[in-house]
Amino acid sequence: MRVSGDNLAAERGGRSVFSGVSFAVAGGGLLAVTGPNGAGKSTLLRLIAGFIEPVAGRLAVEPDDVGLSYLGHLDGLKAALTVRENLAFWREVGGGSGNVATALDRLGLGTAIDLPVGVLSAGQQRRVAIARLLLSKRPLWLLDEPATALDAAAERTLGGLLGEHVASGGMAIVATHRPLPITPTGTLELGSA
């Protein structure tokens, strides 16, 4: 299992975001994508996820049917639904079979399972979004600023989950502007905007 980019270029709104970007990450690897705001970290993750096409270069995902989980800036949760309902929905969409209560317990939110997401703090909502990763067991995780709104304990939990994922042969590509709670196996620094 491998994801690589060779001389990739991307545009947003007709403006070049980055060019000449090359990287590779294999099973068991964690690539940290760093750089200032506007450097293209989120754009690169969206390109790898297949949401946008590169304007130049080559992206290779091997095998081409590798399953991926994408966690963007927005948590993708419905405020009026309970935590359980939100996660059950995402488990269904992702074709997963993980246990919602177990995933929430891992993130310290077991007692919030029947609360509407809208009453949770921003950090709690982010932890619910991270719990989605545990429900589908996909080998490639694309995470965009996953530690946003997390306290120190939740960041450590995130680091543990990332460590378990890559130790089991999974891959993770994480866009971040601050140090990760786990040492990456590689770093890709994108230039300034």
C-alpha positions in Angstrom: 0.0 0.0 0.0 1.5 3.4 -1.1 0.5 6.9 -1.9 2.8 9.1 -3.9 2.9 12.4 -5.7 5.3 13.4 -8.3 5.7 17.1 -9.3 2.1 17.9 -8.3 0.6 21.3 -8.9 -2.8 22.6 -7.9 -4.9 25.7 -8.4 -7.7 27.3 -6.4 -9.9 29.9 -8.1 -7.5 30.1 -11.1 -4.5 30.9 -8.8 -1.6 28.6 -8.3 -1.6 27.1 -4.8 1.5 25.0 -5.1 3.7 23.3 -7.7 6.5 20.8 -7.9 5.3 18.9 -4.8 6.5 15.3 -4.5 6.1 12.9 -1.6 5.6 9.2 -0.8 4.1 7.3 2.1 3.6 3.6 2.5 1.7 1.4 4.9 2.9 2.0 8.4 3.8 5.6 7.5 2.7 8.9 8.9 3.4 12.0 6.7 3.0 15.4 8.3 2.2 18.2 5.8 3.3 21.5 7.3 3.5 25.1 6.2 1.8 28.5 6.8 -1.8 29.2 6.2 -2.6 29.3 2.5 0.3 27.1 1.5 -1.9 24.4 0.2 -2.0 21.8 2.9 -5.8 21.4 2.7 -5.7 21.5 -1.1 -3.2 18.7 -1.1 -5.4 16.5 1.1 -8.4 17.2 -1.1 -6.4 16.3 -4.2 -5.3 13.0 -2.6 -8.9 12.3 -1.6 -10.0 12.8 -5.2 -12.1 15.9 -4.6 -10.0 17.9 -7.0 -7.7 17.1 -9.8 -4.0 18.2 -10.1 -3.2 20.7 -12.8 0.2 19.0 -13.3 2.1 16.0 -12.0 1.0 12.5 -11.1 -0.7 11.2 -8.1 -0.6 7.4 -7.5 -2.6 5.5 -4.9 -1.6 1.8 -4.8 -3.8 -0.2 -4.9 -6.1 2.2 -6.6 -9.1 0.9 -4.5 -7.6 1.6 -1.1 -10.2 2.8 1.3 -9.7 6.2 2.9 -11.2 8.3 5.6 -11.1 12.1 5.3 -11.4 14.4 8.3 -11.6 18.1 7.1 -11.8 21.4 8.9 -15.5 21.0 9.5 -16.6 18.1 11.7 -19.4 17.0 9.4 -21.9 16.6 12.3 -25.6 17.6 12.5 -26.2 19.7 15.7 -29.8 18.5 16.2 -28.9 14.8 16.0 -27.4 12.9 19.0 -23.8 11.8 19.0 -25.0 8.2 18.5 -27.2 9.2 15.5 -24.4 11.2 13.9 -21.9 8.3 14.2 -24.4 5.7 13.1 -25.0 7.8 10.0 -21.3 8.1 9.2 -20.7 4.4 9.9 -23.5 3.5 7.4 -22.1 6.0 4.8 -18.6 4.6 5.2 -19.7 0.9 5.1 -18.1 0.3 8.5 -19.0 -2.1 11.3 -17.3 -0.5 14.3 -19.1 -0.1 17.6 -20.3 3.5 18.2 -20.1 3.2 22.0 -16.6 1.7 21.9 -15.3 4.4 19.6 -16.8 7.1 21.9 -15.2 5.4 25.0 -11.8 5.5 23.3 -12.2 9.3 23.0 -13.6 9.9 26.5 -17.1 10.7 25.3 -19.1 7.6 26.3 -21.4 9.5 28.6 -22.3 12.0 25.8 -23.7 9.3 23.4 -27.3 10.4 23.7 -26.7 14.1 23.8 -27.4 16.4 20.8 -24.1 17.3 19.2 -25.2 21.0 19.3 -24.8 21.1 23.1 -21.2 19.8 23.0 -18.1 22.0 23.2 -16.0 22.5 20.1 -13.4 20.1 21.4 -16.0 17.5 22.2 -17.4 17.8 18.7 -14.0 17.4 17.2 -13.6 14.2 19.3 -16.9 12.9 17.9 -15.6 13.6 14.4 -12.4 11.7 15.2 -14.4 8.8 16.5 -15.7 8.3 12.9 -12.2 7.1 12.0 -12.7 4.1 14.3 -15.9 3.0 12.7 -14.8 2.2 9.2 -11.3 0.8 9.6 -10.0 2.3 6.4 -6.3 2.0 5.7 -5.6 5.6 4.6 -6.5 8.5 6.9 -6.4 12.0 5.5 -6.6 14.4 8.5 -6.8 18.2 8.1 -5.7 19.9 11.4 -7.2 17.1 13.5 -6.1 18.6 16.8 -8.1 21.8 16.3 -10.0 22.6 19.6 -8.6 19.6 21.4 -7.2 19.9 24.9 -3.8 18.3 25.9 -5.5 15.0 27.0 -7.5 14.7 23.8 -4.3 15.4 21.7 -2.6 12.6 23.5 -5.5 10.3 22.7 -5.3 11.4 19.0 -1.6 10.6 19.1 -2.3 7.1 20.5 -4.9 6.4 17.8 -2.5 7.5 15.0 0.2 5.3 16.5 -2.1 2.3 16.6 -3.3 3.0 13.1 0.2 3.1 11.5 1.5 0.3 13.7 -1.2 -2.0 12.2 0.0 -1.1 8.7 -2.3 1.8 8.0 -1.2 5.1 6.5 -1.9 8.7 7.6 -1.3 12.0 5.9 -1.9 14.9 8.4 -2.0 18.6 7.5 -1.0 20.6 10.5 0.5 23.9 11.5 1.6 22.7 14.9 3.6 19.6 16.2 1.7 16.3 16.1 1.2 14.3 19.3 3.3 11.5 17.6 6.5 11.6 15.7 5.8 11.4 11.9 7.8 9.1 9.7 8.1 11.9 7.2 7.4 15.6 6.8 6.4 17.6 3.7 6.8 21.3 4.1 4.8 23.5 1.7 5.9 27.0 0.9 4.3 30.3 1.8 1.1 31.5 0.1 
